[in-house]
Amino acid sequence: MRRATTHALRACATATALLTLATGCSSDEQDDTKSAAKKDPGKTATEAVRAAVAKVRGTSADIHETVAIAEGETRYTISADGPFDLAKDKGKLSVDFPGGAIDHVDEIFDGDTIYLSQVQGTDDGTWGSVARDKVEAHYLLRAPLNDPEHYLRQISAMRKVERFGSDETVGGALTTRYRGSIDHATLTLRLADKPRKGAEKIRDAQGTDLPVFADAWVDHQGRLVRLKMTYRMATVSVTTTMTLSAFGKPVKVAAPGASRTVPATSKGGVLLG
């Protein structure tokens, strides 16, 4: 990818880097968790979330991801949108970071391969290709190349799950909200070596997992329609949200031809997770 040089991009990277340096823990999300309504036994709630994830993995949906990074009063948001056939591993995402030197990238998912636009040193119209199982995330609560399947795996592994509050409407659908936490193994799933070591350093210093809280909204048809994961320490936080809608809609995605692709040697950068 072309080198990002703007102040906004540097600030965003700095804010994310602080996630591995902060030592104080906010209690806001912890207080919310303590107030969760215990209407369902933990095992039943856990099974409900896992079943909802499994159900959406068998169909298609429009995906809307946002990653909100905050450092004090300064905030940055990265978004990814597009149709995705989760059952067939085909989809496309349009990824945006307003204010960045690279403020947009397109991604095409085709089975085991991901194609990227904006590849360094190539002409427009050339795509970089990379094996889907070879990419890593470089920031906490980011998915490798924004892969929605990664977030589904993480939310499916949430622990200490309880039904939270009363029914809520998401995208016009009445939903049940579940709340739980993300353990260290799930948080660092496919995380690159440097941020992984940073997270381990904080965990060892605190003697406990980093505070990551998770929410899942399940509609009355048993489908996951929204997930959210939040990490907050001191004045720095990251909140990742993914909303799914338009279930079952046909997804038409065409991978670029071989003459238009080159191996993507650089798979880092704020836009790519």
Salt bridges, closest charged atoms under 4 A:
ASP28 OD2 - ARG232 NH1 3.89
GLU29 OE1 - ARG179 NH2 3.98
ASP32 OD2 - ARG179 NH1 3.70
ASP62 OD2 - LYS249 NZ 2.99
ASP81 OD2 - HIS64 ND1 2.23
ASP89 OD1 - ARG132 NH1 3.40
ASP96 OD1 - HIS104 ND1 2.78
ASP106 OD1 - HIS104 NE2 2.86
ASP110 OD1 - LYS90 NZ 2.23
ASP147 OD2 - ARG132 NE 2.74
GLU149 OE1 - ARG57 NE 3.04
ASP167 OD1 - ARG163 NH2 3.05
ASP167 OD2 - HIS220 NE2 3.50
GLU168 OE2 - ARG177 NH1 3.21
ASP193 OD2 - LYS197 NZ 3.19
ASP204 OD1 - ARG203 NE 3.52
ASP215 OD2 - ARG177 NE 3.09
ASP215 OD2 - ARG179 NE 2.82
ASP219 OD2 - ARG223 NE 2.91
